[in-house]
Amino acid sequence: MSTPNSLPPSPTGRDAIVYGGSMAGLITAGVLSRHFERVTLVERDTFEQGARSRKGVPQAQHVHALLTRGMNILEGTFPGFREELKAAGSQFLDMSGDHAWYMAGLWRSRSSSGINMYAQSRSLLEATVRKCLMARPNVRVLDGREVTGYKASADHSRITGIQLRAPGGGQEETLEGELVVDTSGRGSRTPQWLEALGYPRVEETRIHVDVGYASRLYRRPAGFEPGWRALTIAPDLPRTKRFGTVVPIEDNQWLVSIGGWLGDYPSADEASFLEFARGLSQPHIHEALRNAEPLGPVTLYRFSHNQRRHYERMPRFPEGLVLAGDAFCSFNPIYGQGMTTGGLQAETLGECLRQGLGGLAQRYRQRVGQLLEVPWLLATSGDLRFPEVEGKRPPAFGLMNWYGDKFQQLAGYDDKALRLFVRMMHMLESPAAMFSPSIALKVLTSSPSPDVLSRRPEALAAQRIHGA
Ligand SMILES: Cc1cc2nc3c(=O)[nH]c(=O)nc-3n(C[C@H](O)[C@H](O)[C@H](O)COP(=O)(O)OP(=O)(O)OC[C@H]3O[C@@H](n4cnc5c(N)ncnc54)[C@H](O)[C@@H]3O)c2cc1C
């Protein structure tokens, strides 16, 4: 469990307000609790349900991978978080050793990557972060309250607080603070509220992908020993559009998510779900589901577009306000970067606060503008491989894709490339590392043998057991 309160002897400020109590808001409030005498977290939903999904976070029913970089931020913000999550039922997996993974046209080798993943439902993850946050004595949570606008100084150069009320009506209240953080997700209304205060409309880049997820919980079948604990079938972009993943979560359950790009996803009925699983490029998910007992209905999520709001480009922006998480930038979820990028923004806010509150909003939005470049490029350059997806392709796009495909294939059978690939995916290594001379030489000179191309996860699991 996190330390009770690590507030420094002279905090940066008195009152901070964070609104939107999902992953970005919880981590941000945790970071701010070390800089402010008091932090108030405001959330529209009520938190009574514990680790159950709630209206404001419909995506919680779908597989959520917490990247290692994100886990490191959580552990740094709430010391003891890993143990807390494990005790709550999270499953601990080696990203390649325990995970059968079909990508770039082959099943990856199963040697240990040294990168571990904590697998659990998104609701359990969020409830555990919330528990750690609420243990901080200088944090209070106001749930069941919707933020309806900002309070500003007379000249509108500073945001000084928020207006809030119970969803659907009721008495309006005002809350004042030296810093307001918007973590209200992709539907954030900061663009409109700033415009009403006389600021220009923030520029926005959208890349439409029409991605759909369909997910269902199953009881992990007793006696079914497939030689993997998690399984992923990734598409071979842009030739195939469909993906599927089976992840073990708390309470002996599997969470299964399948879906695809550009309208290629199933509907919510069982037959469509199973038929789609059967149509994946490999049969293993469909085979696993035939042995498993469903524990609920199929749920759907449609994600229309990547959305980046360029707050860093605004010629004028008020002090006293910052944004983090999906409110700033929301990516195609398939790349699993959203929660970790929200955590990186919270971490950046903490760093900016070390220089005090003066000029904070300006410093922070510039730093986040830069920070978002890499995750945005990673997500959108995958999406832009589909000719149907509209958007500006970066220079040498074809050449980069050719190299990236070769590198991904190498990571299927070369242990050093596999470890690097997993570290890059978990945001522990810059993508530039795949151009290091030793990796580049292998990328350019080697290709998979027929044995590698024909291997199957069952055989790879046996190899792992014998080699262990
Ligand atoms: C299908 C799917 C799968 C995903 N998989 C992954 C994954 O594998 N890994 C990963 O890292 N990310 C994943 N993501 C992305 C991830 O869910 C988000 O990036 C993450 O939740 C960050 O969200 P956030 O806290 O910024 O906003 P959200 O999670 O959208 O939360 C916003 C919060 O603000 C509250 N709120 C909204 N308006 C108001 C208001 N006016 N007043 C008060 N409260 C308000 C809402 O109730 C909600 O609690 C996935 C997303 C989807 C859709």
Residues whose N, C-alpha, C, O or C-beta is under 5 A from the ligand:
A	BS01	LIG	Y19 G20 G21 S22 M23 A24 G25 V42 E43 R44 D45 G56 V57 Q59 H62 V63 H64 A65 R145 E146 V147 T183 S184 G185 R186 Y213 Y301 A324 G325 D326 A327 P333 G336 Q337 G338 M339 T340 G342
